Amino acid sequence: MKAVRLLTILVVFFQSILLMAVEIPAWFFKLVFETRSKHGLVTDNTYIESLYRTILEVSEKFDVDHVLIISLISVESEFRNVVGLHGELGLMQIKPETARFVCRIFGLKEPEDGWARLLWDHKLNVEMGTLYLKYQLERFSGNILKALEAYNGGNSRSSYAVKVLDRYKELMNYSLADSGR
């Protein structure tokens, strides 16, 4: 039992080191900085690094493409911690009832201090939003367009999904160029 615990600690430790060693791609830095700046928001390197690492960590943990997560955030909130017209919160525009649903289906505990954290805690927001996206992807057998339509659920869900997919294609090109492929 002690060996399993020690192995788990070592795996988590090395994963943390790998995430800290990840270089923030120039395209991501520019995208977040410029998008937030056009709304008058001050954005420092620490926030961008933390957001990128969070997205990578959640992407790996739940097996959802990090570029798709970034694309969704870009369209949903333009990297701002905002409140939507229908009570959606934060970067991925998650409603508290959606977060509760996600916790229920994935067997997670709800935060003790409540769902208002979705607005300002980008780590919680990205995790809940990504799990909801994962749920929709599984529900529609990996069909990204259908999953994005269901993620949004509003009257303009089809045009929304196309907008996210267009952003995804654009950012995928930047991501591939950065990786030298």
C-alpha positions as CSV (number, residue, x, y, z in Angstrom):
1,M,0.0,0.0,0.0
2,K,2.8,2.4,0.9
3,A,4.5,1.6,-2.5
4,V,1.4,2.5,-4.4
5,R,1.0,5.7,-2.5
6,L,4.7,6.6,-3.1
7,L,4.3,5.7,-6.8
8,T,1.3,8.0,-7.0
9,I,3.1,10.8,-5.4
10,L,6.1,10.4,-7.7
11,V,3.8,10.4,-10.8
12,V,2.0,13.5,-9.7
13,F,5.3,15.2,-8.9
14,F,6.8,14.4,-12.3
15,Q,3.6,15.5,-14.1
16,S,3.8,18.8,-12.2
17,I,7.5,19.3,-13.3
18,L,6.6,18.6,-16.9
19,L,3.7,21.1,-16.8
20,M,6.0,23.7,-15.2
21,A,8.5,23.1,-18.0
22,V,5.9,23.7,-20.7
23,E,6.7,26.8,-22.7
24,I,3.7,29.0,-23.4
25,P,3.3,29.2,-27.2
26,A,3.6,32.7,-28.7
27,W,0.2,32.3,-30.5
28,F,-1.6,31.6,-27.2
29,F,0.1,34.4,-25.3
30,K,-0.7,36.9,-28.1
31,L,-4.3,35.7,-28.4
32,V,-5.1,36.0,-24.7
33,F,-3.2,39.3,-24.3
34,E,-4.7,41.0,-27.3
35,T,-8.2,39.7,-26.7
36,R,-8.3,40.8,-23.1
37,S,-6.6,44.1,-23.9
38,K,-9.3,45.1,-26.4
39,H,-11.7,45.0,-23.4
40,G,-9.4,47.2,-21.3
41,L,-8.3,44.3,-19.1
42,V,-4.7,44.2,-17.7
43,T,-3.2,40.8,-18.3
44,D,0.2,39.7,-16.9
45,N,2.4,36.8,-17.8
46,T,1.6,35.0,-14.7
47,Y,-2.1,34.8,-15.5
48,I,-1.5,33.7,-19.1
49,E,0.9,31.0,-17.9
50,S,-1.5,29.8,-15.2
51,L,-4.4,29.7,-17.7
52,Y,-2.3,27.8,-20.3
53,R,-1.1,25.2,-17.8
54,T,-4.6,24.8,-16.4
55,I,-5.9,24.1,-19.9
56,L,-3.1,21.6,-20.7
57,E,-3.6,19.8,-17.4
58,V,-7.4,19.6,-17.7
59,S,-7.0,18.6,-21.4
60,E,-4.7,15.7,-20.5
61,K,-6.7,14.7,-17.4
62,F,-10.1,14.4,-19.3
63,D,-8.8,13.6,-22.8
64,V,-10.2,16.7,-24.6
65,D,-8.1,18.6,-27.2
66,H,-6.6,21.7,-25.6
67,V,-6.9,23.7,-28.8
68,L,-10.7,22.9,-28.8
69,I,-10.9,24.1,-25.2
70,I,-9.0,27.3,-26.1
71,S,-11.3,27.8,-29.1
72,L,-14.4,27.5,-27.0
73,I,-13.1,29.9,-24.3
74,S,-12.2,32.4,-27.1
75,V,-15.7,32.4,-28.5
76,E,-17.6,32.1,-25.2
77,S,-15.9,34.8,-23.2
78,E,-12.9,36.2,-25.1
79,F,-10.8,35.1,-22.1
80,R,-12.8,37.3,-19.7
81,N,-14.4,36.4,-16.4
82,V,-17.9,37.5,-17.3
83,V,-21.5,36.8,-16.3
84,G,-23.7,35.8,-19.3
85,L,-27.2,37.0,-20.0
86,H,-28.6,33.7,-18.6
87,G,-26.4,33.3,-15.6
88,E,-23.4,31.6,-17.3
89,L,-20.2,32.3,-15.4
90,G,-16.5,32.7,-16.3
91,L,-14.3,31.8,-19.1
92,M,-16.3,28.8,-20.3
93,Q,-19.7,30.3,-19.5
94,I,-20.9,27.6,-17.2
95,K,-24.1,27.8,-15.3
96,P,-24.1,26.6,-11.7
97,E,-26.8,24.0,-12.5
98,T,-24.6,22.7,-15.4
99,A,-21.7,22.4,-13.0
100,R,-23.9,20.5,-10.5
101,F,-24.9,18.2,-13.3
102,V,-21.3,17.6,-14.3
103,C,-20.3,16.8,-10.7
104,R,-23.2,14.3,-10.5
105,I,-22.4,12.5,-13.7
106,F,-18.6,12.4,-13.1
107,G,-18.8,11.7,-9.4
108,L,-17.2,14.9,-8.2
109,K,-17.8,16.9,-5.1
110,E,-19.3,20.4,-5.4
111,P,-17.1,23.2,-4.0
112,E,-17.9,23.9,-0.3
113,D,-17.9,27.6,-0.9
114,G,-20.4,27.4,-3.8
115,W,-20.6,27.9,-7.5
116,A,-19.9,31.6,-7.5
117,R,-16.2,30.5,-7.8
118,L,-16.9,29.7,-11.4
119,L,-16.7,33.4,-12.1
120,W,-13.2,34.1,-10.8
121,D,-11.5,30.7,-10.4
122,H,-10.3,29.8,-13.9
123,K,-9.1,26.4,-12.8
124,L,-12.5,25.3,-11.6
125,N,-14.2,27.0,-14.6
126,V,-12.0,25.3,-17.1
127,E,-12.4,21.9,-15.4
128,M,-16.2,22.1,-15.2
129,G,-16.5,23.5,-18.8
130,T,-14.2,20.8,-20.2
131,L,-16.1,18.1,-18.4
132,Y,-19.3,19.4,-19.8
133,L,-17.8,19.5,-23.3
134,K,-16.5,15.9,-22.7
135,Y,-20.0,14.8,-21.7
136,Q,-21.4,16.3,-24.9
137,L,-18.6,14.8,-27.1
138,E,-19.4,11.4,-25.6
139,R,-23.1,11.9,-26.0
140,F,-22.7,12.7,-29.7
141,S,-20.1,10.0,-30.3
142,G,-17.2,12.5,-30.9
143,N,-19.2,14.7,-33.3
144,I,-17.6,18.0,-32.4
145,L,-20.2,20.1,-34.2
146,K,-23.2,18.4,-32.4
147,A,-21.3,18.6,-29.1
148,L,-20.7,22.3,-29.5
149,E,-24.3,23.0,-30.4
150,A,-25.4,21.1,-27.3
151,Y,-22.8,22.9,-25.1
152,N,-24.3,26.3,-26.1
153,G,-27.9,25.2,-26.3
154,G,-29.2,28.7,-27.3
155,N,-31.2,29.8,-30.3
156,S,-28.1,30.5,-32.3
157,R,-26.3,27.2,-31.4
158,S,-25.6,26.2,-35.0
159,S,-23.8,29.5,-35.9
160,Y,-22.1,29.4,-32.5
161,A,-20.8,25.9,-33.2
162,V,-19.5,26.9,-36.6
163,K,-17.8,29.9,-35.0
164,V,-16.0,27.7,-32.5
165,L,-15.0,25.3,-35.2
166,D,-13.7,28.1,-37.4
167,R,-11.6,29.4,-34.4
168,Y,-10.5,25.8,-33.8
169,K,-9.2,25.4,-37.4
170,E,-7.4,28.8,-37.1
171,L,-5.8,28.0,-33.8
172,M,-4.8,24.5,-34.9
173,N,-2.8,26.0,-37.7
174,Y,-0.9,28.2,-35.2
175,S,-0.5,25.2,-32.9
176,L,0.9,23.0,-35.6
177,A,3.2,25.8,-36.8
178,D,4.5,26.3,-33.3
179,S,5.3,22.5,-33.0
180,G,7.1,22.5,-36.3
181,R,4.8,20.1,-38.0
